[in-house]
Amino acid sequence: MYKHSLHLVFLFIVLTATPAFAQEPEQTLTTNTANATIVLGVTEVSLIKASSNIINLQLKQREAGQSIETMATDSAARLLISSVISTSNPRTLTAKITSGTVPTGTTLELQAQPPNPNFVGLPGLFTPSIPLDGTDKPFITNIETCYSGTGLSDGYPLKFDYTLNTNLSTYGALRATAGTQIVVTFTLTAAL
């Protein structure tokens, strides 16, 4: 019986150990596809640049018995723009005087004009001429994703009109100046 028990123990050890000896090492599964995760993005852009020399607008004398000239105009300045919006909120261009004062009895007005065909995207909606002062005033609205180009004739042409006030009662307040320098600051709605 002891011999029989020994065989059973031996048989038990062999049977329980056999599966462990029969297993092969675990193999890594491979397929014919693989994945790569890529994060894509487009930077929000809100950039403008004025391209012009100093603009010189003078209301000059005419013949004796007449007022000075009633208007001086310049359309040489260009406003270059690059815009990429992230939402459906369009941008706005505003302008204001940030340094200096328009001489008494005169007015400085700004009007943006449509850009040339190099402009890519929709240029926005143009307002009529605006009188400039120290308050931000919109002059182009509904600007979305676009760019103007960088050439000499690219961008929004800016027309400045320097005029004598139509209210003639202010004519007596005019004073001759050697040149009053003012700075006009343009702002494009910032990136969110």
C-alpha positions as CSV (number, residue, x, y, z in Angstrom):
1,M,0.0,0.0,0.0
2,Y,2.9,2.3,0.7
3,K,4.1,1.6,-2.8
4,H,0.7,2.4,-4.1
5,S,0.6,5.7,-2.3
6,L,4.0,6.6,-3.6
7,H,2.9,6.0,-7.2
8,L,-0.2,8.1,-6.6
9,V,1.9,11.0,-5.2
10,F,4.3,10.7,-8.1
11,L,1.5,10.5,-10.6
12,F,-0.1,13.6,-9.0
13,I,3.1,15.6,-9.2
14,V,3.6,14.6,-12.8
15,L,0.1,15.4,-13.8
16,T,0.0,18.8,-12.1
17,A,3.4,19.8,-13.3
18,T,2.9,18.7,-16.9
19,P,0.9,21.6,-18.0
20,A,3.5,24.0,-16.7
21,F,6.2,22.2,-18.7
22,A,4.1,22.0,-21.8
23,Q,3.4,25.8,-22.0
24,E,5.5,27.9,-24.4
25,P,6.6,31.4,-23.5
26,E,3.9,34.1,-23.9
27,Q,4.1,35.8,-27.3
28,T,3.2,39.5,-28.1
29,L,0.3,39.8,-30.6
30,T,1.0,41.9,-33.7
31,T,-1.4,43.1,-36.4
32,N,-1.0,44.8,-39.7
33,T,-2.2,48.2,-38.4
34,A,-0.9,50.8,-35.9
35,N,-2.1,54.1,-34.5
36,A,-0.6,57.5,-34.0
37,T,-2.3,60.3,-32.1
38,I,-1.8,63.8,-33.7
39,V,-3.0,67.1,-32.2
40,L,-3.9,69.7,-34.8
41,G,-4.4,73.4,-34.3
42,V,-4.6,76.7,-36.1
43,T,-3.4,79.8,-34.2
44,E,-5.8,82.6,-33.7
45,V,-4.5,85.7,-35.4
46,S,-5.2,89.4,-34.9
47,L,-2.5,91.5,-36.6
48,I,-2.5,95.0,-38.2
49,K,0.2,97.3,-39.6
50,A,-0.1,100.8,-41.0
51,S,2.1,101.4,-44.0
52,S,2.6,105.1,-44.8
53,N,4.9,107.9,-44.4
54,I,3.9,111.0,-42.4
55,I,0.7,112.4,-43.9
56,N,0.8,116.1,-44.4
57,L,-2.6,117.8,-44.7
58,Q,-2.6,121.6,-44.9
59,L,-5.6,124.0,-45.5
60,K,-3.9,126.7,-47.6
61,Q,-4.7,130.2,-48.6
62,R,-6.7,131.0,-51.7
63,E,-7.2,134.5,-53.3
64,A,-8.0,137.6,-51.3
65,G,-11.6,137.8,-50.1
66,Q,-12.0,134.0,-49.7
67,S,-11.6,131.6,-46.9
68,I,-8.7,129.2,-46.7
69,E,-9.2,125.9,-48.6
70,T,-12.1,123.9,-47.3
71,M,-10.5,120.5,-47.6
72,A,-7.2,118.6,-48.0
73,T,-7.3,114.9,-48.7
74,D,-4.8,112.0,-48.7
75,S,-5.4,108.3,-49.6
76,A,-1.8,107.1,-49.6
77,A,-1.9,105.2,-46.3
78,R,-2.7,101.4,-46.2
79,L,-3.7,99.2,-43.3
80,L,-2.4,95.7,-43.6
81,I,-4.3,92.9,-41.8
82,S,-4.1,89.2,-40.9
83,S,-7.0,87.7,-39.1
84,V,-8.0,84.1,-38.1
85,I,-11.0,83.9,-35.9
86,S,-11.7,81.0,-33.5
87,T,-15.4,81.5,-33.1
88,S,-18.2,83.0,-35.1
89,N,-17.5,86.4,-33.5
90,P,-16.2,88.7,-36.2
91,R,-13.6,91.4,-35.5
92,T,-13.9,95.2,-35.8
93,L,-11.3,97.8,-36.8
94,T,-11.5,101.1,-34.8
95,A,-9.5,104.3,-34.9
96,K,-8.9,107.2,-32.5
97,I,-6.6,110.1,-31.9
98,T,-4.1,109.1,-29.1
99,S,-1.8,112.1,-29.3
100,G,-2.3,115.7,-30.2
101,T,-5.5,117.7,-31.0
102,V,-7.2,118.6,-34.2
103,P,-7.0,122.4,-34.5
104,T,-10.1,124.3,-33.5
105,G,-12.4,125.1,-36.4
106,T,-11.3,122.0,-38.4
107,T,-12.2,118.3,-38.5
108,L,-10.2,115.2,-39.4
109,E,-12.2,112.3,-40.9
110,L,-11.3,108.8,-41.9
111,Q,-12.8,106.4,-44.4
112,A,-11.5,103.0,-45.3
113,Q,-11.9,101.9,-48.9
114,P,-12.2,98.4,-50.4
115,P,-8.9,96.6,-50.8
116,N,-7.5,95.5,-54.2
117,P,-8.0,91.9,-55.5
118,N,-5.0,90.5,-53.7
119,F,-7.1,90.5,-50.5
120,V,-8.0,87.0,-49.4
121,G,-11.2,86.4,-47.5
122,L,-14.0,88.8,-46.9
123,P,-12.9,92.4,-46.1
124,G,-15.8,93.2,-43.8
125,L,-18.4,96.0,-43.9
126,F,-17.3,99.6,-44.3
127,T,-18.8,102.5,-42.4
128,P,-19.2,106.0,-43.9
129,S,-16.6,108.5,-43.1
130,I,-16.0,109.0,-39.3
131,P,-14.8,112.1,-37.5
132,L,-11.7,111.3,-35.5
133,D,-11.3,112.2,-31.8
134,G,-10.1,110.5,-28.6
135,T,-12.8,107.9,-28.7
136,D,-12.4,104.5,-30.5
137,K,-14.8,104.5,-33.4
138,P,-15.5,101.5,-35.7
139,F,-14.8,102.0,-39.4
140,I,-14.8,98.4,-40.6
141,T,-16.9,95.7,-39.0
142,N,-17.7,92.0,-39.5
143,I,-14.0,91.0,-40.3
144,E,-13.5,87.3,-40.3
145,T,-10.6,85.1,-41.4
146,C,-8.6,87.0,-44.0
147,Y,-5.3,88.5,-45.0
148,S,-4.5,91.6,-47.1
149,G,-1.1,91.0,-48.7
150,T,2.0,93.0,-48.0
151,G,2.6,94.8,-51.3
152,L,2.6,98.6,-51.7
153,S,-1.0,98.7,-53.0
154,D,-2.3,95.9,-50.7
155,G,-4.4,96.4,-47.6
156,Y,-7.3,98.8,-46.9
157,P,-6.7,102.2,-48.5
158,L,-7.3,104.8,-45.8
159,K,-8.7,108.2,-46.9
160,F,-8.1,111.1,-44.5
161,D,-10.1,114.3,-45.1
162,Y,-9.0,117.4,-43.2
163,T,-11.8,119.9,-43.5
164,L,-12.8,123.3,-42.4
165,N,-15.9,123.1,-40.1
166,T,-19.1,123.7,-42.0
167,N,-20.3,125.8,-39.1
168,L,-18.9,129.2,-40.2
169,S,-19.3,130.7,-36.7
170,T,-16.1,128.7,-35.8
171,Y,-14.0,130.4,-38.5
172,G,-12.9,133.2,-36.2
173,A,-11.4,130.6,-33.8
174,L,-8.9,129.4,-36.5
175,R,-5.2,130.0,-35.7
176,A,-2.3,129.5,-38.1
177,T,0.0,126.6,-37.0
178,A,3.4,125.5,-38.2
179,G,2.1,121.9,-38.2
180,T,0.1,120.3,-35.4
181,Q,1.2,116.6,-35.2
182,I,-1.4,114.1,-34.1
183,V,-1.2,110.3,-33.9
184,V,-4.1,108.1,-35.0
185,T,-4.2,104.6,-33.4
186,F,-5.9,101.7,-35.2
187,T,-7.1,98.7,-33.2
188,L,-8.3,95.3,-34.5
189,T,-10.4,93.3,-32.0
190,A,-8.0,91.2,-30.1
191,A,-7.7,87.4,-30.2
192,L,-9.9,85.8,-27.6
